[in-house]
């Protein structure tokens, strides 16, 4: 069983910064991808950023240059540093862990953390 616990959400003014954290525990294959998704009311859940266990990153165009994803493999923890926040960044942010093992794909999700950016 794998559990992802998120923290770091909150309320911030436009132009401000937040850092989200997600700590994974349980039986985790070391070769994996961790990432952050977000979902605003009435919209689908979209990828914000992802990072592999060897450090390859991927970002949504809307956050490039503002957000940075990084991880600590020893702690099985992924972070999302969010700078220059905009009201459009307001959403529930979900941590994700994906890995393949024995020919199967396993996906796990955090509980979600609210990020609200005021004008």
C-alpha positions, 0 to 999 in steps of 0.5 A, a space after each residue: 500500500 502506498 500513501 501520499 500526504 500533501 501539505 503547503 496549500 493556502 491563500 496567497 496574494 497575486 505575485 506571491 509564492 507557495 511551496 507544496 510538499 508531497 511525501 510518499 510512504 509504502 512499497 514504492 518502486 524506485 523508478 517512478 514519476 511523481 507529479 502535480 495536477 490541479 483541478 479548478 471548479 468545473 474544469 478537468 484535472 490537468 498536469 502541472 508538472 512532473 519529474 522522474 526518479 532521474 530528474 527529467 521534468 515536464 511542465 504545463 505551458 501555463 506554469 513554465 518559468 514560474 513553477 519548479 518541481 523537484 524531489 528528494 529521492 531519499 525521502 520519497 518526497 516531491 515539491 512544487 515551488 510556485 512563484 509569481 502566482 496568478 488568480 488562474 492558479 487557484 485550484 485543488 492541487 493533487 500529488 501523483 505517483 506512477 510506476 510500472 512493476 511486473 507489467 502493470 502500471 500503478 497510480 496513486 494520488 494524494 488527498 489534494 490541497 487547496 491553493 487560492 490566489 487573490 487578486 
